[in-house]
C-alpha cells in the first residue's frame, strides 16, 4: 500500500480539488479518474534495496464538509508492479487496493491507510509471494513503498527476497 506513493497522487488530486472545486456540496464527492506510473525504491523488506515500477488506474473520491473543506479522500486503485534488484526482475500480478486519507481543518493528513491486496508475485520457483490486509501509511513515514501489511497476512517474503538476491 506500500501505497504512500499512491497517496501522493491522491494528495495532488486533493490539491486540485481544493483549487478547482471549493464549492462542492457536502453530500456529493468530487470524483477523479486517472492513470499514472511511478518509480520508487523498496527498502526494509529484503536485505537489499529493490527498484519498483508501478502502473495504477484509480478512481479518487474527495469528500468535503458543509463548508466545502476537504475532510476525506478515498481511492480504488488497480495496480501492477515490477521489481528489480541485482540484475534480476519479477513482475507482480495485477491487484486492487482501497486507500483512505483523512484531513484536519487545515488540510493536513491525520490518518492514511490502505486495505486489500498489498502485493502478489509469482516467483520463478513456482511459489507465490502474497500480502493482504491493512497498511497504516502514517506509521511507515513518507515516502515509503510497503509490501507487507501491518494487519493481515503475508506469505513467502523469503522466497521473494531469494528470487531477487545476488
Buried (B, 14 or more C-beta within 10 A) or exposed (E): BBBBBBBBBBBEBBEBBBEEBEEBEEEEBBEBEEEBEBEBEBEEBBEEEBBBBBBBBBEBBBBBEEEEBBBBBBBBBBBBBBBBBEEEBBEBEEBEBBBBBBBEEEEEBEEBBBBBBBBBBBBEEEBBBBBBBBBBBBEBEEEBBBBBBBEBEBEBBEBBBBBBEE
